[in-house]
């Protein structure tokens, strides 16, 4: 589990380092999420996971993200229904996401 967490933290850090380069463009890349076909599912998954990991409210270490055709499915455990709603909202605002499906469970987060 530690290696999986390390992987996601490294992925999030890499994503954070590359986003400022994208922000310097004069055109808005994220005007709408209708360009989902232009982005592969692995990139969408990485971006959603990075956003969740960087949010101080959501404890996303127990949240898995799967993307298929731009449709993101969130599975795992969050602390509360408010955290679930926050995770869904954050995922919906990531470029390339067409829809978000939640299979998250609200309750105590298991410690492994």
C-alpha positions in Angstrom: 0.0 0.0 0.0 2.9 2.3 0.7 4.3 2.0 -2.8 0.8 2.8 -4.2 0.6 5.9 -2.1 4.1 6.9 -3.1 3.2 6.4 -6.7 0.2 8.7 -6.4 2.1 11.3 -4.5 4.8 11.3 -7.1 2.2 11.5 -9.9 0.5 14.4 -8.2 3.8 16.2 -7.7 4.6 15.7 -11.4 1.2 16.9 -12.4 1.5 20.0 -10.2 4.9 20.8 -11.7 3.6 20.6 -15.3 0.4 22.5 -14.9 2.0 26.0 -14.7 3.5 25.5 -18.1 0.0 24.8 -19.5 -1.4 27.9 -17.7 0.8 30.3 -19.7 -1.2 29.7 -22.9 -3.3 32.6 -24.1 -6.3 30.4 -24.9 -8.4 28.7 -22.3 -7.9 25.0 -22.4 -10.5 24.3 -19.8 -13.4 26.4 -21.0 -15.6 23.3 -21.1 -15.2 19.6 -20.5 -16.5 18.7 -23.9 -13.0 17.9 -25.2 -12.9 14.6 -23.4 -12.2 12.6 -26.6 -9.0 14.5 -27.0 -7.5 13.3 -23.7 -6.8 9.7 -22.9 -8.3 8.0 -19.9 -5.0 7.5 -18.1 -4.3 11.3 -18.2 -7.8 12.0 -16.9 -7.3 9.5 -14.1 -4.0 11.0 -13.1 -5.4 14.5 -13.1 -8.4 13.6 -11.0 -6.3 11.7 -8.5 -3.9 14.6 -8.2 -6.7 17.1 -7.6 -8.2 14.8 -4.9 -4.8 14.3 -3.2 -4.1 18.0 -3.2 -7.4 18.9 -1.6 -7.1 19.5 2.2 -10.7 18.4 2.9 -10.8 15.1 1.1 -8.7 12.3 2.5 -8.1 10.7 -1.0 -5.5 8.1 0.0 -8.3 5.5 0.1 -10.0 6.6 -3.1 -9.5 4.8 -6.4 -10.1 6.5 -9.7 -11.0 4.7 -12.9 -11.8 6.4 -16.2 -13.4 4.9 -19.2 -14.3 7.1 -22.1 -14.0 10.2 -20.0 -16.4 8.8 -17.4 -14.7 8.8 -14.0 -15.7 6.2 -11.3 -14.7 6.9 -7.8 -14.5 3.9 -5.4 -13.1 3.5 -1.9 -13.8 5.1 1.4 -14.1 8.8 2.5 -14.8 10.1 6.0 -18.3 11.6 5.4 -21.0 12.3 2.8 -19.6 15.9 2.6 -16.2 14.5 1.6 -17.9 12.3 -1.0 -19.8 15.3 -2.4 -16.5 17.3 -2.5 -14.6 14.5 -4.3 -17.4 14.3 -6.9 -17.4 18.1 -7.4 -13.6 18.2 -7.7 -13.6 15.4 -10.2 -16.3 17.0 -12.3 -14.2 20.1 -12.8 -11.1 18.3 -14.2 -10.5 18.8 -17.9 -11.5 15.7 -19.9 -14.1 14.5 -17.4 -17.5 13.8 -19.1 -19.3 12.4 -16.1 -18.6 11.2 -12.6 -20.0 8.1 -10.9 -19.5 7.5 -7.2 -19.3 4.2 -5.5 -17.6 5.8 -2.5 -18.5 4.6 1.0 -18.7 7.2 3.7 -17.4 6.0 7.1 -14.3 5.2 9.1 -11.3 4.9 6.8 -9.6 1.5 7.3 -6.0 1.7 8.4 -3.7 -0.8 6.7 
